[in-house]
Amino acid sequence: MLALFSLIAGLTVGCGTKGGAPATASVPPVTQSTLRTYFAGVVSGGYGGPGNFSDSSVLATYTIDDTAKTFAQFTYAFSHTQDGPQMNYSGGFTTLARGLLNFGITYSHGTYGLSYSGNTGPFSYDPPKGGNYAIELAGQGGGLVQLQGMPFVPLVAAASCPDFKSAEIFQFVTIPGSYGSNTAPSVAIWNPDTQTAYGKVSIGTGGSTVKFSGIQQFLSSGTQVATYADLSGDPPAITSLNGVCSPTFYGNTISAPNPLTITNPGANETISPGAIVGIGPGGFLLENNGSFAGNAANNTTGSNKNATYQPFLGAGTGAIGLPQPSSPVDVSSLTGAQYLGVVYGSGTSDAIWSSSIASFGFSTMPSACQSLPPQNGTMVYGGDFPGNNPADPAVQANGGYGNCDFAVDLGSQDSSNNGLFPQATVWVGSGFAGNTTGRTYSFPAVAIAGQMNEKFAVFLIGVDKTGSPNQAWGLYLLQSN
């Protein structure tokens, strides 16, 4: 087997933050560099019809150069005809109001949205293909990318292996797959009645070993997960697990429970369904649960040996998280901040999902917010952009703010878990593009919040049984002011 290779230079990294909601340890943020390579997780959703995958459905890396104003996406696709890493897309970008990156694609390896599968190409685009956006976390520790016609993907800069002086507690929420009942274990489907919605974990390090302990997983109802009911034999929930951090194609990532060895070239390669975890500067945590094509026969990890994915943190396609604050989050500061992010609706099949760039928080509250419940001290207002186009000149002339057709009432902060809001409520305005009911309605959700590199982040998962289709919603917000 050929040696693993790394596209990312090693940096000294820590996961502490400072400010209104400090983490368990305080470590200075990494200085922003010219070029950053990010590990991109998988998000469920096909391109062009049911049953199809998209380039959001395979693990990837993104390189973003903030000086040259260029970007590129690379994949390493398992169980497809691709050999080795493949550059799928590249191009340039401009920076819009509030720091939103406006990607213009000038090259694609194959048919747009399905480049990884070796379709005919390459293709060049002049003018560049627009409608693509990215948000970088302060300090380039992570971010979000939204390519047109595909689900968003979260990014983490796994620049070096974590090295904590003492174990740190992280909170996380599941990145849901399509909403529904699991007829067979799959990362592509998420069942809120049986699968993890959120949780927390203590992460310690010792050399290349990364120790995940004190794992607690909860259903969206708040019930702690005792067994994995979607897996054969209802195996007990994992409470501790060791992983190994090493240089890989995706950066210095953590393979859990066993090291993931990649050969190159690797067409139709068989892999075990271990999780891949990246932790970025400031503490941005991203977990991928395993390949869509994971082979259960190769996973020999204890009671979960028949799993087609590794469920030790999130369910669905993985989890997104951040350090648990060491003191309660200042809710007034949290709700008063401004954010850019993504609203993701999982749908009930690959063809029904939705994903759009979002803006929350306003310098001046617009009159459109009056259609939503009034401010009670725990509300955050925002929504999508007109025509799903943040680059529209009218939007930019207005400071880069979007619609006010979506709101989150965080509710009470958990008294035992700083930064956890287990009884949040999401309000979907009648004007929101994904609202097919014609009226404003609400659904329950769970949110986590904290600071990374002195900027707030809010991650949320909710279950919508009122709208059509019934589905899971994810909201991922990074402070922009």
N, C-alpha and C positions, 0 to 999 in steps of 0.2 A: 504494500500500500504506500502511496505517496504521502509525504508529510503534510500535515495541515498547514495552511498558510493564512496570513493575516493581512488585511488591507488597512489596519489601523495602527498607528504608532502608540506605544504605551505612554500613559500619563499617570501621575499620582492622583488618585481620586478618593474622595470621601463623600459621605452621604448626609452630612449635617446641614442645617440651615440656621439663619438668624432672623430676627424680626418678630412680628406679632404672634407668630405661632412656631416657635423654635422646635427643632427635632430633638431626638434624644442625645445627640452629640453635635458639637459645633465645629465644622471644618470649612475653611475658606473655599469659595467656589473656584472652579478652574477658569483661568483666563481664556477669553474667547480667542480662537485661532482663525487663520484664513480658511482652511479646509477642514471639514469634519465629515467622517464616514459614520453613518447610522445603521444600526440593525433594525429592520422593519418587520413587525409581526404580521401574522395572517389574520385577515378578517373575512368572514363568510359573505359571499355574494357573487353571482355569476354575471357575465357580460354578454348581452345579446340574447338571452332567453334561458328558460329553466334547464337545469342540468349542466350548464356551462360553468367553467371556472373563469376567473379573470386574473390579471397580474397582481391583484390584491390577495389572491388565494394561494400564493406560494411565498416562502420566505425570501427576503430580498435584502439588499443594502442600498442606501441612497448616499451619494456624495454631494455635498453642498459647499460651494466655495463662495463665501460672502464678499471676497475681494474681486474675483474675476466675474462674479454674478453668473455662475454656471452650475448645472446639476446633472446627475446621471443616476439611473437606477440599474442595478445588477441583480440577477437571480441565480440561484443554484437549484434547479427544479429536480426533485426526486421523482422517479417512476414516470419520467417522460423521455423523449428522444434527445433532449439537450445533453451535450457533453460539456462538463465544466461550467464555470461562471459565464454568464451571458449578459452583455449590456443591452437592456431592452429599450431604454429611452435616454435621451440626453437633450440638452438645450440650454437656454439662458433664462434669466429672470429679472424682473424689476421689483422694487420694494414699494408697496402701496402704503397708504395711511395706516397708522397703528402697527406697522412692522409686518404686515401680511405679505408673503412672497408670492408673486404672480409668475408662475412657471409658463414658459413657452416652449413646447416640444418641437425640435427641429429634426429629430431622428427617431425612428423606431425600428427595431430589429425585424418585426413581423407585423401582422395585422394588429392594429391598435386594440388594446385590451386583451389580446391573446398572444402577445409576443413570445412568451416563454415556451409555447408549444410548437415552435418551429414553423409557423406559417410563412408563406412566401414573402420576400422582402430582401434587403431592407428598404425603408421608405424615408424620403426626406420631405420636409414641409417648409414652404416659403410662400406666404408668411407662416410663422410658427403656429402650431396647434395650441389654442388657448383653453381657458376654462379649468386650469389646473393651479392648485394653491398649496402653500405649505406655511406652517407656523413653527418657529424655533423657540424653544424654552430659553430663558435668560441664561447665558453662559454656555449655550449649545449643548445642554445635557440631554435633550430629547426634543420631541416635537410631534407634529401631525402632518400628514400629506393627504390631499384629496385630488386624485386624478379624475378627469371628467369621465362619467359613465362607469366608474368603479367605486367600490366602498373605500372609505378612508383607511389609512394604515397608521398605527402609532410608531414612533421612532425613538430609539434610545442610543446614545453614544457610549457604547461599551468600550471605552478607550483603554481601560486597564482593569485587571481583576480587582474586586473590592478588597480593602484591607482595613478592617475596623479594629480599633483598639479594644472595644468591647461590643458585644452583640447589640444590634439595633432592631427596633420593632418597626415593621412596615405594615400598612393597611392596603388592601387591594379590592378591586371589583372585577368581576368576570367581564370579558368581552364576549357578548352572547353570539351564538350562532342563530340560525333560523329558529323561530319560536315553534315548539311542538313537542309531541311525545316521542321518546326515543324507542324506536322499534329495534335498533341495534346501536351499540355505543359508537358515537361519532362526534368529532369536534364541530361538525357542520350544523348540529341541532342542539338547542338548549331548552331544557324543560325546567321551568322555575319551581315546579312542585317536588323535584327530586335532585336537582343539581345546584351546586354552589353558586351564590350570587355575590357574596362578599366575604371578607375575612381578614385575618391578621397573622403575622408570622414573625418570629425572632430570627435574625440572620447574623451568624457569627462566622469568622474566617480564621483559618490557620494554614498558612502556605497556600497551596492550590486548592485545598479543601474548603468548601463553603457549606456551613451547617445550617439547615433549616429546622427550627425546633419550635415547640409551642404553637404548632399550626392549629388555628381554629377557623372552620369554614361554616357558613350559615346560608340557609335558604333565604329567598327574598322575604319570607314571612318572619324571619328572625330566629327560626328554629335551627339549632346547631346540627350540622351534618354528622351523623354517627356512622352511617354506611353509605357506600356508593351504590344506590339502588338501581342505577342504569347499567351497572356492570354485572357480569355473570357471577352468581353466588353471593351478591350483596357484600363485597369485602369491606372490612372496617375502614373508616376514614384514616388517612395518613396524618400522624401528629408530628413526625420528625423524619428527616431525610437528609442524606449527605449528597452533595454534588461536587463536581470538579470544574474549576475555572481554567481555561487555557486559550491560546490564540486559535481562532478559527476564521473561516471565510467571513463570519458576521462580526468579528471583533474579538475581544476578550470576553467570551460568553461562558455561562455556567451550564453544564449538562447535568441533568438530574433525572434518574438516579445514577446513571452510568455514563462514562465518557462517550461522546458521539464521535465516531471516527468516519471521516469523509474521504472517499477515494476520488481521484480526479484523473481521467474523465469518469463519469458515473451514470451513463444512460440506464434507465430502468433499474436503478440501484435499490436494494432492499435495506431498510433501516429499521431500528427499533424505535418505538414511539416514546422516547424520552422527551422531557421538557427541555427547552432552551430558555435561559433567563439572562437578561442583560440589566446591569445597574449603572446608570450614568452619573456624571458629576451633579451633585446636589441631591441625588437620591431617586431620580426617575427610575421606576422599576417596570420592566416589561417581561412577561412570560408568554412563551408559545407552547401549546400543549402537545405538539407533535404534528407530523405530516397527515394530510387528508388520506394519504395512501399508506399510513402506518401498518405494519404487519404484526398482528398480535402474537404470532408464533415466535417472534424474536424477543419479546419482552418477558424476562424471567424474574421480574421484581416482586418477590413475595406474593402476597395475596392478590396483587393486581396483575398477575402474569398474563391474564387473558385480555387485558385492556388494549384497545387500539389507540389510546392516548394516555398521557400521564396526568392524573387529576389532582396533584398534590396542592395546587394553589387554586386558580380559577377553573371553571368548567368552560363550555364553549370552545372558542379557539385559543383562549388563554386569559391573561389578567393584566391589568394596568394598575400601578400603585405608587405610593410615595411614603416617606418616613412618617410615622405617627408623631405628632407634636408632643413635646414634653409638658405642655400646659394647654388649657383649653384655647381653641381658636377664638380670636376676637371677631365675633360675628358681624359687628358693625363695620369693621374694616373689610371683612370678607365680602359682604354684600354691597359695599360701597365701591369696590374695585371694578375695573373694566377688563373684559376678557375677549379673546378670540378662541375659537375651537371648532368642534364638529358635533352635529346632531346626527345620530345614526339610528335608523329603524331597521331591526333585523328581519322584518317580514316573516312570512311562513314558508317561503321557498326561495330559491336563489333568484327568482324573477321579480320578487315583490319588495325587496329591501330598498331602503333609501339612505342617502348620505349627503350631507350638505355642510358647507362652511357656515359657522354661526358667530354671532356677535352678541355679547351680553354686557350689561352695564352701560350707562349713558352719562355724558357730561351734563346734559339737560334732559330730563325725562320727557319723551314725546307724548303727544295727546293720544296716540294709538294704544298706549299702555292702559288707558282707562277701560278698555274692554276686558282686562284681566283683573283678578282680585286686587284690592288696594294693598299698599305697603304696610306690613305689620312688624317690620324689623328683621325678618328672616327671609325676605323675598329678593330674588335676583331676576331682573327682566331682560329679555332679549329675543333672539329668534334667528331666522335665516335672512338671506339678502334678497332684494327684489330680483326676480328672474334667476335666482341662485348665481348672481354675478356681482361679486364684491368689487370688481374692477370697473363697473359702470361709472362714467364720469360724474353722474349726479350723486352717486354714493360717495365717491372720493371728495367731491365738493362739500359734502356734508360731514367730513371728518372721518369717513370710513366706517360709519355706524350702519347697522342693518335694521331690520324690521323689529317691531315690538309685538310679537305674536306668540310668545312662548315664555313661560315663567316657571321658576322653581322656588317653592317654599321649603326651605331647609328644615324647618321645625326645630325641635330641641336637640342640642348636642348631647350625646351619650355621656352620662356622668362618670362612667368607668373607662371610656375610650375617647380620649381627646381627638377631635377631628372627625368623629363618626356621627352621622346624622341618619339614624335608622328609620325615621318616620317622616321622610321628606314627601312632598307632594308636587307633582309636575302638572302644570296647567297648559293645555294646548289650545291656543286661540283659534277662533273660527277662520281667521285669515291665514293660518299657517299652511304652507303648501302640502304638507303631509296629512292634513285634517280633512277627512272625507265625510264627516258627520254634518258639517255646516253650522256647528255650534261650538262654543267653548266647553271643554270638559277636562277632567283631571284623572290621574291615576297615581298609585303609590310608588315610591322609589326609595332607594338607599343611596346616600352620598358620602364620600370621604373628601376631606379638605386639609390642606396644610400649605407649607411654603417650601419651595425649592429655589435655592439661590436668591432668597429674599423676595420671591414673587409667589403669589398665591396660585394654587391649582385646585380645581374641583372636578372629581370624577364621579359619575352617577350611573346607576342601572335601575330601570323601572320596568314594570309589567303592565301593559295597556290591554285591558279586556273590554274597553268601551269603543275605541276606534276600530276602523276596518282597514286592514286586517288586525285581529288581535296579534300583538307582537311585543317583543322586548325593545326598549329604547336605551341607548347609551348617550351620555352627554359628557364631553371631555373639554374642559376649559382651562386655558393658560392665561394668566394675567398679562395684559398688554400695555398698561400704563405705569 
